[in-house]
Amino acid sequence: MTETTGTTEAAAGADWRAWQESWDRQQEWYMPDREERFRVMLDMVEATVGPEPRVLDLACGTGSITDRLLTRFPNAVSTGVDLDPALLTIAEGTFAGDDRVSFVTADLADPEWTHRLPYPTYDAVLTATALHWLHQEPLAALYGRLATVVRDGGVFMNADHMIDESTPRINAAERAHRHLQMDRAKAAGALDWAEWWELAAQDPLLAAPTARRFEIYGEHADGDTPSAAWHARVLREHGFAEARPVWRSPSDALVLAIK
């Protein structure tokens, strides 16, 4: 048996579903209402484009949105796009053999990234807790490119940290309360971001892609968290007919734009 074959067989036998679930639990430490935003997102997919959508899972990570999409809509098709080699390794392992799902490695800051997609347009482009890694200028440029990927009548949805800077006392109270809850969960054994990545770096199948991931991104990107009103306005300015929040938490929002 060659080393390559052994590595392939080990990857095929890895418990990628366990890694997928571990990522979900780590993300829920930061966002206990994470499943609620996914539920509303898929409600709005069904309301706007129906139960058999062609979806672009933007900055897909481990494929959390795709996982929930296919559970709810078995006839959906999903293309996951990301640059993170470690999270893509988990995603590809989780959905191996599922011909409804494909993945593309691409940098969303590259103006040509849409040329790598398997379809010219999508019914829905969905993303969650990812685009705050971008500053406002490149994010606005990305919104313009997405307007060419979403079909007429299709939708784009972004669920992310969207801070209303006009309410600093409310923001401070919410942040203090959220961090108190996080401290309690941490004391009960929840993993944070850094601890999760430490575990990934120790896994024989994830160690190399995790090292590459930190070469690409560093510890964490320094992006922006503009308000939901900013997102809605910029989406309209860049080719979408309507845009507004369809779900909110005290710190986050889900903005929907229709082409």
Backbone hydrogen bonds, N-H to C=O, Kabsch-Sander energy under -0.5 kcal/mol:
donor,donor_aa,acceptor,acceptor_aa,energy
6,G,2,T,-2.2
7,T,3,E,-2.4
8,T,4,T,-2.4
9,E,5,T,-2.6
10,A,6,G,-2.4
11,A,7,T,-2.4
12,A,8,T,-2.2
13,G,9,E,-1.6
14,A,10,A,-0.6
14,A,11,A,-0.9
16,W,14,A,-1.7
19,W,15,D,-1.4
20,Q,16,W,-2.6
21,E,17,R,-2.5
22,S,18,A,-2.2
23,W,19,W,-2.4
24,D,20,Q,-2.0
25,R,21,E,-2.3
26,Q,22,S,-2.1
27,Q,23,W,-2.5
28,E,24,D,-2.2
29,W,25,R,-1.0
29,W,26,Q,-0.5
30,Y,26,Q,-0.7
30,Y,27,Q,-0.8
31,M,27,Q,-2.0
34,R,31,M,-1.8
37,R,33,D,-1.6
38,F,34,R,-1.7
39,R,35,E,-2.5
40,V,36,E,-2.3
41,M,37,R,-2.3
42,L,38,F,-2.5
43,D,39,R,-2.4
44,M,40,V,-2.4
45,V,41,M,-1.7
46,E,42,L,-2.3
47,A,43,D,-2.2
48,T,44,M,-1.9
49,V,45,V,-2.9
50,G,45,V,-0.9
50,G,46,E,-0.8
55,V,53,P,-0.6
55,V,77,V,-3.3
56,L,124,A,-2.5
57,D,55,V,-0.6
57,D,79,T,-2.7
58,L,56,L,-1.1
58,L,126,L,-2.5
59,A,81,V,-0.9
60,C,57,D,-0.7
60,C,81,V,-2.1
63,G,60,C,-2.4
64,S,60,C,-0.7
67,D,63,G,-2.6
68,R,64,S,-1.7
69,L,65,I,-2.8
70,L,66,T,-2.5
71,T,67,D,-1.5
72,R,68,R,-2.0
73,F,69,L,-3.3
76,A,73,F,-2.2
77,V,53,P,-2.4
78,S,100,R,-2.7
79,T,55,V,-2.4
80,G,78,S,-0.5
80,G,102,S,-3.0
81,V,57,D,-2.4
82,D,104,V,-1.8
86,A,209,P,-0.6
88,L,84,D,-2.2
89,T,85,P,-1.4
90,I,86,A,-1.7
91,A,87,L,-2.4
92,E,88,L,-3.1
93,G,89,T,-2.0
94,T,90,I,-2.6
95,F,91,A,-2.1
96,A,93,G,-0.8
98,D,95,F,-2.3
99,D,97,G,-0.8
101,V,98,D,-1.8
102,S,78,S,-1.8
104,V,80,G,-2.9
106,A,82,D,-1.9
106,A,104,V,-0.7
108,L,106,A,-0.6
110,D,107,D,-2.1
113,W,110,D,-1.9
115,H,112,E,-1.6
116,R,113,W,-1.7
117,L,114,T,-1.4
122,Y,149,V,-2.2
123,D,54,R,-1.6
124,A,54,R,-1.7
125,V,155,V,-2.2
126,L,56,L,-2.6
127,T,157,M,-1.7
129,T,159,A,-3.5
133,W,130,A,-1.6
134,L,131,L,-1.9
139,L,135,H,-2.2
140,A,136,Q,-2.6
141,A,137,E,-1.9
142,L,138,P,-2.2
143,Y,139,L,-2.4
144,G,140,A,-1.7
145,R,141,A,-1.8
146,L,142,L,-2.6
147,A,143,Y,-1.5
148,T,145,R,-1.3
149,V,145,R,-0.6
149,V,146,L,-1.0
150,V,146,L,-2.3
151,R,122,Y,-2.5
154,G,151,R,-2.6
155,V,123,D,-2.3
156,F,257,A,-2.6
157,M,125,V,-2.6
158,N,255,V,-2.1
159,A,127,T,-2.2
160,D,158,N,-0.6
160,D,253,A,-2.2
162,M,160,D,-0.5
162,M,251,S,-1.5
163,I,225,T,-1.5
165,E,163,I,-0.9
167,T,164,D,-1.5
171,N,167,T,-2.5
172,A,168,P,-2.3
173,A,169,R,-2.3
174,E,170,I,-2.6
175,R,171,N,-2.5
176,A,172,A,-2.4
177,H,173,A,-2.2
178,R,174,E,-2.7
179,H,175,R,-2.4
180,L,176,A,-1.7
181,Q,177,H,-2.0
182,M,178,R,-2.2
183,D,179,H,-2.3
184,R,180,L,-1.8
185,A,181,Q,-2.3
186,K,182,M,-2.7
187,A,183,D,-2.2
188,A,184,R,-1.1
189,G,186,K,-1.8
190,A,185,A,-2.1
196,W,192,D,-2.4
197,W,193,W,-2.1
198,E,194,A,-1.8
199,L,195,E,-1.9
200,A,196,W,-2.1
201,A,197,W,-2.2
202,Q,198,E,-0.8
202,Q,199,L,-0.8
203,D,199,L,-0.7
203,D,200,A,-1.1
206,L,203,D,-0.9
207,A,203,D,-2.1
210,T,206,L,-2.4
211,A,207,A,-2.2
212,R,208,A,-2.2
213,R,209,P,-2.1
214,F,210,T,-1.9
215,E,211,A,-1.4
216,I,212,R,-1.8
217,Y,213,R,-2.6
218,G,214,F,-1.5
223,G,221,A,-0.8
224,D,134,L,-2.1
231,H,227,S,-1.9
232,A,228,A,-2.6
233,R,229,A,-2.3
234,V,230,W,-2.7
235,L,231,H,-2.5
236,R,232,A,-1.9
237,E,233,R,-2.2
238,H,234,V,-1.2
239,G,236,R,-1.3
240,F,235,L,-2.0
241,A,258,I,-1.7
242,E,258,I,-1.5
244,R,256,L,-2.0
246,V,254,L,-3.1
247,W,254,L,-0.9
249,S,252,D,-2.6
253,A,160,D,-2.1
254,L,247,W,-2.6
255,V,158,N,-2.5
255,V,253,A,-0.6
256,L,244,R,-2.7
257,A,156,F,-2.9
258,I,242,E,-2.1
259,K,154,G,-2.7
